[in-house]
Amino acid sequence: NAVLDFARDAIQSWLDNYLHTDTSYPFEFIWHDHATALRAEQLVLFTYYCQEHAPNWSHEHAEFLRYVECALVIHGEWLAKDSFYSEHTNHGLEQSRVLLLLSTVFDGEQATEWQKIALRRIRDELEFSFTCEGVHVENSPAYHIFVFKVFLGIIKDYPASVLGNLAEQFEQFSAKALSFITYILRPDGTLPPIGDTEQLSTSNSYAESFSDREVYQPLLYALTSGKKGHKPPMLNKIYPKSGYAVFRDSWPKANSYQQAFHIVMKLGCLSRYHHQQDEGHVSVYGWGEDWLIDSGLYNYVNSDPVRKYMRGRAGH
């Protein structure tokens, strides 16, 4: 209960101070496109947690939870605005995903309209987000994985009665998108730091959707450094429309997996999001160490002079 009280105080403070402000507020993350969606989602989860697991606390703080419900309506209204929607970006996809969530939380005409808007946008985002080769357009391997997982979550969380033919649309390129992850992963299990990508490993959250598919076994081999799955059928993979080319000398067994030679080339720009001035980019990894690298994410503090250097041509 002490933790719930602490959460209530934090939420109450934010709502009292900012709920009735707008985008002219000097701190951008009050009504930031992505932050607004994520905040709304957390308010939904908090409310349902209280109702399900803390009924006595919920009864004692019924007025506060009604306040949260009103706040969620306001968040939904923001997310439904065309002028607030960040079209054809991962932020816009997240806005649409959470608007769909809110449409299932509430009833009535407004909720029905939210659902129509959300589904229309999600379908449009799906068509824009990936090339015909199954590669995400935002110039960054980490965002390929992030956006792919967002769509996986949407398909998993909602029935066909809500999504219509969205699952079929997703199915048309999902195997290609999964295969891209197989080839882009470095021999040390991390992602190449191209664009706004950190040199980190990626978790295996694909088994539920793809474990019975042939395309999953090569990915499993790459994710587990050769301990599980099957060797991918090709050493080299080129995506001319997406601007990527990936080369290897081998797919070694587990005991020498990190000794492989791996080159990633990235050419051109398909979207302004998460783009850096590295349109002639080359990453080279071999025999357990980096030979040529990109500057990667660094941070998202736009005023940071090091960030400006890292993203610019001089840094690259």
Salt bridges, closest charged atoms under 4 A:
ASP5 OD1 - ARG8 NH1 3.48
ASP5 OD1 - HIS61 NE2 3.93
ASP9 OD1 - ARG8 NH2 3.02
ASP33 OD1 - HIS32 ND1 3.19
ASP33 OD1 - HIS91 ND1 3.05
GLU41 OE2 - ARG97 NH1 2.73
ASP82 OD1 - ARG121 NH2 2.95
GLU87 OE2 - HIS88 NE2 3.79
GLU94 OE2 - HIS34 NE2 3.44
GLU94 OE1 - ARG97 NE 2.68
ASP124 OD2 - HIS88 NE2 2.73
GLU138 OE1 - HIS274 NE2 3.78
ASP157 OD1 - LYS156 NZ 3.44
GLU171 OE2 - ARG213 NH1 3.22
ASP188 OD2 - ARG186 NH2 2.80
ASP196 OD2 - HIS274 ND1 3.07
ASP196 OD1 - ARG311 NH1 2.90
GLU279 OE2 - HIS275 NE2 3.10
ASP290 OD1 - ARG186 NH1 2.64
ASP294 OD1 - HIS281 ND1 2.95
ASP294 OD1 - HIS316 ND1 2.91
